[in-house]
Amino acid sequence: MRKILVGAVAYAPQIVPIWDTIREYANAYYKDSDLSLDYVLFSNYETQVQYLLEGKIDIAWNTNVAYIRSMHACLERDFKVEAILMRDTDLDFKSVFVTKNERIKNIADLVGKSFGLGSLDSAQAAIMPLYSLKPYKIKEFSSNTLGLQSLAADSINIFRFNSDVGKHGDTGRSEFDVLDRISSGELAAGAIGSTTWARIMQEGSYGGLRSFYMSEGYSHCNFSVLSRFDSGLKRAFIEMMCSQNALTNDPKIAQMMSLEGLNEWIVCDEVALGGYEGIYKALLEQNLLT
């Protein structure tokens, strides 16, 4: 019996039922073959990346940051990392700048004001927002000093909320820390991911907030494998996962997809892979590749 071992990061309680469902479905799908699937959970993406590169897991359910760091780590190795599959919602992901200050209409209006970023390893709440601020002079502070520092009149004053480092922003906690400070008036504005923005708009949970900037689209999570991973096993995994797309009327599959935030699984193509180019440049400029 050949086993496919998948790694995922346990950033929230729903991760266990998500992967229990996928494992149960996969092993039923593979019942007439010599394949099986199991998963292992990690507390952070750095360890998951290490296990993938060491061949201790076959497939990693990676954030964009984890995927790019994996690729970068392979530059001096005899193999590469390949993105094979993602959610439809991982395409055209964006960072959104929000405020309740009516005087802030664009990024230039942030000069002299306080601006909140999420965890430093979150592409949507910190890395790509900071990349969008490149043309401007910035001054960085710790969130612990919010309200205690004199703001620089000639700079965008950045306050970082490193609430969930290691999870690459998956918990969303740092984004809600930023939203809370904007709502309280402690921050003039801040950055969050487009899914968080859509969620709070739907819930109406942060009244009075509006968006004034949205980044260009980029790609989010993917299933990553080493280039030397068995091609037959890779194909079997992709086919098994994509077969779920026709089963959205199945209550278990529908619930799993809802918890994981997707409508269908899609194979990574040139468009999807192109969505990582901007993040790679941002990580390189911000010295976050290792």
N, C-alpha and C positions, 0 to 999 in steps of 0.2 A: 504494500500500500504506500503510495507516494503522497506526502502531505504538503500542502501549500500553507505556509505560516505568514500571517499578516500582522503587522504592527500598527497600533493606533494609540493616540494619546488620550488619557482619561481626564478630559478637561471639564466634564459635567456628568451627573448621574445617568443621563440617558444613553451614554456610550455603551454601557453593558447590554441593555436591551437591543440596541441597534446591532451590535455585533453578535449577540446570541441569535438574533433573527437571521442575519446573513449566514452565519455558520450552519444553522439548521437548514436553511434553504439550499446552501451549497452542497451539503452532504446528501440531501435528497436528490439534488440535480446530478451528482456524481455517483449515485448508488450502483449504476451498472458498469462503472469503470473502476480503476484501481486508485482513484484520487480521493482525497479528503481535504478539508480546510479547517484550520484552527486560527485563533488570534491570541495575541499577547498585548497587554496594555502597559504603557509607559507613563511616568509622571511628567515628562518633559520631552520636547522634540530633539534636544541635543543628544540625549541617550538613544533615542530611536534612530537618529541619523547614524550614530556610531554603530549600532547593531546592524543596520542595513549594510553599511560599508564593510563590516567584518563578516558578512554572510550569515549572521545569526538569525535573521528573518529574511523571508523571500521578497515581501512586498511591504512598503511603508505608505500609510495614508498620511501624506505630508501636507503641511502648509506651503505656500509659495516660498517663504523664507527657508524652510527646511529643505525643500527641493533644490533651491539654488545653492544653498550651502553644501548640499550633497554633491551637486555637479562640480562646484568649485574645488571640493576636497579631492576630486578624481583627476584633477589636472596633471598630477605627478604620479598617477597610477596607470596600470595597464588595462583598466576597464572604465566605463562611463556609467552614468545614471540616466535612466530613460523615464519620461512621464508617459503612462499608457492609457489612463482613464481618469475622468473627472465627472463632477456633477454638471448639469446644464447651467446651474446657478454660479458655477465657478468662472464662467466667461463674463467678460465686460463688468467686472467688479470695480467699484469706484470709492474714492474717499470724498467725504462731504464736509464742508466747513459750515458751521451753524452758529447762530447768534440770536439774541433778542434785542440787541442794540440797533435802533432804527438808523443810526448814523453810519453803520457799517454796510456798505454796498458791494465792496470788492476787496481783494487782498490788500491793495494799497492803503485802505482805510484802517488796517490793523497796526500800522506804524504808530508807536507810542502807547499801544494797548497790550493787554494780557491775552495770551492765546494758549489753550490747553492741548497737549498731545497725550495719547495713551501710552501703553507699555512700549519700551524702546525696540522690542522685537516684533511688534505688530505692524504689518505692512499697511493695513488700512487706517490705523489710528495714529501712526507715528512716522514710519519710514517714507511712505509716498506723500503724506502731507508736507513733511520737511523738504522733500524733493521739489514740491511745488513752490516752496518759499525761497528757492535758490537765488532768485534775482534780488532778494531783499536782505538787508542787514538784520541779523537776529541776535538776541541775547538770551541765554538759557539759564533757567533756575530750577531748583527742585520744587516739587509741589508742596513740600513742608514749609517753604518760605512764602507761600502765597499770602499776600496781604501784609507781609513784613518787609518786602523789598521795594525800593524806589524804582519805578519803571523808567527805562531809557526812552527818551523822547524821539530819538532817531532810529529806533529799532523795533522789530516785532519781539515782544517779550514772551518767551516760551516757558511754560511750566509743564513739566513732565509728570505723569501719573503712572509710575511703574508698578501697577497693581497685580499683574499676572505674568511676570517675566518667566519664560520657559514654555508658556502655552501659546506664544505668538499671537496673542490677542483673541484666541478662540473662546475664552470665557466671556469676553465682552465687558468684563468688570471695569477695566480702565476707561472704556468709552462712557460708561454710565457715571464714573467718577467725574469725568469732564462735563457731562451733561448736567449733573447735579450742581457743579460750581458755576456753570453758565446760568442756570435757573436761579441760583441764590444771588447772582450778581457779582460773585467773586472773580469770575473770568468774563472778559468781554466776548470771547468766542472760543471755538475749539473744533477739533477734527474727530469724525467718527466714520465708520464704514457705511456703505450704502444700504446693506441689509438692516443695520441698526436703525438707520434713518427711516427706512420703509416701515419697520416694526413700530417705532414710536409714533409715526404719522397715523398708522392704522389704529393703534391703541389710544391715541390722543393723550399720552402720558406726560408729555412735556409741552403744555400749552404756551403759546407765545413765541416759540422758537421757529426760526425760518432758516433756510439754506441760502448762501450767497456765493458759493463756489462749489463746483464738482470737478474732480480730476478726470483725466482721460482714463479709459477703461484699461484694466489689466486682469490677468488670470489669478485665481486664488488656489484652491487645493488640488491635489492630484494623487493618484496611486503611482508610486515610484518603484522601479526595479533596477537592478544592476544589469548592464548590457550582456553579461555572461549568464543571466538567468535562463533556464531552459525555455526555448521558444514554444514548445508544446504546452508546458504548464502556463506560460504567459497567455497563450491563446485560449486555453481552457478557462482561465480566470476571467478574462475579458468577456468571453461568450456567456459564462454563467451570470456575471453581473448584469450584462446588457439584456439578458433574457427576462430580468425583472421588469423591464420597461413595459412589457405586454401584460403585466399582472397587477396593474394599479387598482383593480377592483378586489384584489385579495386583501382582506383587512390587515393581515400581518405585514405584508409588503408595503401597503399604503401607509401604515403607521410608521414603519421604519423609514420610509422616504420622507415623511413629514418631519420626523425627529432629526433626520440628517439634512433636511432643508433642500430637497431636490425634487424635480419632476421626472427626470430621466437621467440615466448614466450615458455619457458620450465618450467616444474614443478621441484621444488627444490628436489633433491635426496641426497643420502649420499655423492656423489662426490662434489656436489655444496656446501653442508654444511661443508664438510671437508676443503673447501677453505677459511673458516673464522678462522680456528684454529691459523694460524700464525699471523693474524692481532690481534686476541685476546691477544696473548702473547706479541706482540709489544706494544699494548695499555696499557697493564698491566705494562710492564717494563718502559714505558715512562710516567706513571701516567696520562693517558689521558682517563680513563674509565668513569670519571664523567664529 
